[in-house]
Amino acid sequence: MPKGVLTLPNEGERTAIGRARLIRDRCLVREGCSICIERCPEGALTLIFGRTIRVSKRRCTGCGGCRHACPAKPKAMSIEPLNGRP
């Protein structure tokens, strides 16, 4: 394996591995749920007019915290890998 292929981020740097995507028709935000916003460690989720959630492409790292915390069944958040593969 060539040297330098795998590198660790510097302290304090974030490494994005994917991007969260809201599946609106499953989301419980209209019923007062905001658990995903509260649990996002990057502050990448924003409540919009109490009706939907916006995912910041700049801040989201695809960690999956929002999906894990989502109480909707099926989940209202999916994580899409940055490389385009499932």
DOTI-807296 format. One line per field, with one value per atom (N, C-alpha, C): residue number from 1; residue in one letter; atom name; x, y, z. Coordinates in pm, whole numbers, plus 32768, in hexadecimal, padded with zeros to 4 digits. Each point is the difference from the previous one (the first is absolute). Layout:
BEGIN
num = c(NUM  ...) $
residuo = c(A  ...) $
atomo = c(CA  ...) $
x = c(X  ...) $
y = c(Y  ...) $
z = c(Z  ...) $
//
This chain:
BEGIN
num = c(1  1  1  2  2  2  3  3  3  4  4  4  5  5  5  6  6  6  7  7  7  8  8  8  9  9  9  10  10  10  11  11  11  12  12  12  13  13  13  14  14  14  15  15  15  16  16  16  17  17  17  18  18  18  19  19  19  20  20  20  21  21  21  22  22  22  23  23  23  24  24  24  25  25  25  26  26  26  27  27  27  28  28  28  29  29  29  30  30  30  31  31  31  32  32  32  33  33  33  34  34  34  35  35  35  36  36  36  37  37  37  38  38  38  39  39  39  40  40  40  41  41  41  42  42  42  43  43  43  44  44  44  45  45  45  46  46  46  47  47  47  48  48  48  49  49  49  50  50  50  51  51  51  52  52  52  53  53  53  54  54  54  55  55  55  56  56  56  57  57  57  58  58  58  59  59  59  60  60  60  61  61  61  62  62  62  63  63  63  64  64  64  65  65  65  66  66  66  67  67  67  68  68  68  69  69  69  70  70  70  71  71  71  72  72  72  73  73  73  74  74  74  75  75  75  76  76  76  77  77  77  78  78  78  79  79  79  80  80  80  81  81  81  82  82  82  83  83  83  84  84  84  85  85  85  86  86  86) $
residuo = c(M  M  M  P  P  P  K  K  K  G  G  G  V  V  V  L  L  L  T  T  T  L  L  L  P  P  P  N  N  N  E  E  E  G  G  G  E  E  E  R  R  R  T  T  T  A  A  A  I  I  I  G  G  G  R  R  R  A  A  A  R  R  R  L  L  L  I  I  I  R  R  R  D  D  D  R  R  R  C  C  C  L  L  L  V  V  V  R  R  R  E  E  E  G  G  G  C  C  C  S  S  S  I  I  I  C  C  C  I  I  I  E  E  E  R  R  R  C  C  C  P  P  P  E  E  E  G  G  G  A  A  A  L  L  L  T  T  T  L  L  L  I  I  I  F  F  F  G  G  G  R  R  R  T  T  T  I  I  I  R  R  R  V  V  V  S  S  S  K  K  K  R  R  R  R  R  R  C  C  C  T  T  T  G  G  G  C  C  C  G  G  G  G  G  G  C  C  C  R  R  R  H  H  H  A  A  A  C  C  C  P  P  P  A  A  A  K  K  K  P  P  P  K  K  K  A  A  A  M  M  M  S  S  S  I  I  I  E  E  E  P  P  P  L  L  L  N  N  N  G  G  G  R  R  R  P  P  P) $
atomo = c(N  CA  C  N  CA  C  N  CA  C  N  CA  C  N  CA  C  N  CA  C  N  CA  C  N  CA  C  N  CA  C  N  CA  C  N  CA  C  N  CA  C  N  CA  C  N  CA  C  N  CA  C  N  CA  C  N  CA  C  N  CA  C  N  CA  C  N  CA  C  N  CA  C  N  CA  C  N  CA  C  N  CA  C  N  CA  C  N  CA  C  N  CA  C  N  CA  C  N  CA  C  N  CA  C  N  CA  C  N  CA  C  N  CA  C  N  CA  C  N  CA  C  N  CA  C  N  CA  C  N  CA  C  N  CA  C  N  CA  C  N  CA  C  N  CA  C  N  CA  C  N  CA  C  N  CA  C  N  CA  C  N  CA  C  N  CA  C  N  CA  C  N  CA  C  N  CA  C  N  CA  C  N  CA  C  N  CA  C  N  CA  C  N  CA  C  N  CA  C  N  CA  C  N  CA  C  N  CA  C  N  CA  C  N  CA  C  N  CA  C  N  CA  C  N  CA  C  N  CA  C  N  CA  C  N  CA  C  N  CA  C  N  CA  C  N  CA  C  N  CA  C  N  CA  C  N  CA  C  N  CA  C  N  CA  C  N  CA  C  N  CA  C  N  CA  C  N  CA  C  N  CA  C  N  CA  C  N  CA  C  N  CA  C  N  CA  C  N  CA  C) $
x = c(8055  7FAB  805A  7FE3  8052  7FF9  806E  8003  7FA7  7FC3  7FAF  7F71  7FD7  7F78  7F9A  801D  7FA6  803C  7FB3  8030  7F95  802C  7FA5  7FF1  7F89  7FF0  8052  8026  8042  7F9D  8032  7FA9  7FA1  7F7F  7F9D  7FC5  803B  7FCB  7F92  7FA0  7F94  8019  7FDF  800C  7F76  7FCF  7F7C  800A  7FA7  7FFA  7F7E  7FA3  7F7E  7FB0  7F81  7FA8  7F77  7FC7  7F79  7F9C  7F94  7F93  7F7C  7FAD  7F7D  7F9D  7FB2  7F92  7F82  7FD3  7F9A  7F7E  7FD0  7F7E  8006  8075  800F  801D  8029  8030  7F8F  801E  7F9F  800D  8048  8017  7F7D  7F9E  7F7E  7FB3  802B  7FC4  8053  8063  8051  8084  8022  807E  8075  806C  807B  807B  7FF0  806B  807D  7FEE  8075  8052  7FBB  8044  804F  7FC2  8040  807A  7FFC  806A  8071  7FF0  8067  807C  8072  8077  8041  7FDA  803A  7FA9  7F86  7FA5  7FD8  7FF3  7FE6  7F6C  7FA8  7F71  7FBB  7FA4  7FB8  7F6B  7FB1  7F6F  7FD3  7FAE  7FCF  7F69  7FD8  7F73  7FAE  803F  7FB9  7FC7  8026  7FC4  8062  807F  8062  808A  805F  8088  805E  805E  8065  8083  8044  8083  8069  805F  806C  8068  8012  8064  808D  8013  8085  8022  7F9E  801B  7FEB  7FA8  7FE0  8078  8021  806E  7FCF  7F7D  7FCA  8018  800E  801F  7F8F  7F84  7F8F  7FBA  802E  7FC1  7F6D  7FDE  7F74  7FAB  8033  7FB5  7FED  8068  7FF9  7F97  7FFA  7FA4  7F70  7FEB  7F7A  7F9E  7F8E  7F9F  7F9D  8001  7FA1  801D  7F96  800D  7FB1  803F  8091  8041  8083  804E  7FE8  7FFF  7FEC  8084  806F  8083  8049  8044  8057  808A  8065  8089  8031  8025  8030  8098  8048  8092  802C  806E  8033  8034  802A  8036  7F93  7F80  7F91  7FDA  8044  7FDD  7FB2  7FA2  7FB3  8052) $
y = c(7F8B  8075  807C  8063  8079  804D  8042  8051  807B  802C  807A  7FEE  7F84  7FE9  801E  7FD4  8018  806C  8066  806B  8021  8024  802A  8097  8032  8092  803C  807C  8046  8016  8015  8016  8075  7FEB  8068  8002  7FB8  7FFA  7F97  8019  7FA1  7FBB  7F82  7FB6  7FD1  8030  7FD8  7F79  7FA5  7F7C  7FEE  8059  7FF7  807E  7FFA  8072  7FCE  803E  7FDC  8036  7FB5  802B  7FE6  8066  7FF6  7FC2  7F9F  7FC6  803F  806C  8059  7FBC  7FA5  7FC3  7FA2  7FE1  7FAD  8054  807D  8055  8028  8000  8021  8090  8054  808A  804C  7FE5  8046  7FD8  7F94  7FD4  802F  8055  8038  7FBB  7F9D  7FB8  8054  8002  8042  7FB7  7F80  7FAF  8000  7FF7  7FFB  8082  8070  8081  8004  7FD3  8001  7FA4  7F91  7F9B  8014  805A  8014  8041  7FBA  8037  8072  800E  8067  807B  7FFD  8071  8013  7F92  8005  8004  7FF0  7FFC  807C  8037  807A  7FEC  802A  7FFC  8076  7FE5  8067  800F  8071  8023  7F93  7FAC  7F96  7F94  8003  7FA2  7F9D  8023  7FA8  8019  7FB0  8009  8010  805C  8016  7FC4  7FBB  7FC5  8059  8031  8052  7FA7  8013  7FB2  801F  8079  8029  7FC1  7FF0  7FD0  7F6A  7FC3  7F72  7FAA  7FA0  7FA3  7F74  7FEA  7F7B  7F9E  8033  7FA8  7FA0  8023  7FA9  8018  8063  801C  8023  804C  8027  7F86  7FAA  7F88  7FA4  7FEF  7FAA  8033  8083  803C  8009  7FFB  8013  7F96  802C  7FA1  7FCD  803B  7FD8  7F71  7FB9  7F78  7FF8  7FF0  7FFC  8088  7FFF  8079  806E  807C  8073  803A  7FCA  802D  7F89  801D  7F9C  8040  7FAE  8032  7FCE  8060  7FDE  8012  7F98  800A  8069  8042  8066  7FC3  7F84  7FC2  7FCE  8012  7FDA  7F6E  7FB1  7F72  7FE7  7FA1  7FDF  7FBB) $
z = c(8000  8000  8000  7FAB  7FFB  8083  8021  8079  7FEF  806F  7FFF  7FCF  7FE9  7FD1  806D  8078  8071  8058  801A  8058  8067  8074  806A  7FFD  8023  8004  8072  7FF1  806E  8070  8077  8073  7FE5  801A  7FEC  7F73  7FA2  7F79  7FF7  7FAB  7FE7  7F7B  7FF9  7F83  7FD8  7F90  7FCF  7FBB  8026  7FC2  7FB3  8016  7FBF  8019  7FDF  8013  8028  8067  802B  7F9B  7FED  7FA9  8046  8007  803E  7FA0  8032  7FB4  803C  7FC4  803A  8026  7FAF  8020  8078  8032  8078  807D  7FED  806D  805F  8081  8069  8031  7FB7  802C  800F  7FB0  8009  807E  803E  807E  8077  7FE6  806B  8018  7FB2  8013  7FCD  804A  7FD3  8035  801A  803B  7FA9  7F7D  7FA8  800A  800B  800D  8083  806B  8083  8006  7FB7  8008  7F9B  7FA1  7F9A  803F  8002  803F  7FB0  7F83  7FAA  7FF2  8037  7FF0  7F6F  7FB7  7F71  7FDD  8063  7FE6  8036  7FB1  8026  7FEA  8061  7FF5  7FAA  7F9B  7FA5  8012  803A  8012  8044  8052  8047  7FA6  7F80  7FA0  7FC3  7FFD  7FC2  803D  7FDA  8032  7F8A  800D  7F98  8030  7FA5  801C  7FBD  804F  7FCB  7FBC  7F7F  7FB7  8031  802F  802F  8087  8057  8088  8014  7FB3  8014  7FD9  8058  7FE6  7FE0  800B  7FE5  8071  807A  8073  8022  7FDD  801B  8085  804D  8081  7FF3  7F99  7FEB  7FDE  7FAC  7FD9  8078  804D  8076  8064  8013  8061  7FCF  7F7F  7FC6  8032  803B  8033  7F96  7F8A  7F97  7FD3  7FDE  7FCD  7F7E  7F8D  7FEC  8016  800F  801E  7F99  802F  7FA8  7FCF  802E  7FD2  7FC0  7F93  7FC5  7FF4  7FF8  7FF0  7F79  7FAB  7F7B  7FFD  7FDA  7FFB  7F9A  801C  7FA4  7F7E  8004  7F88  7FA2  8028  7FA9  8003  8053  800A  807F  7FFD  807A  8069) $
//
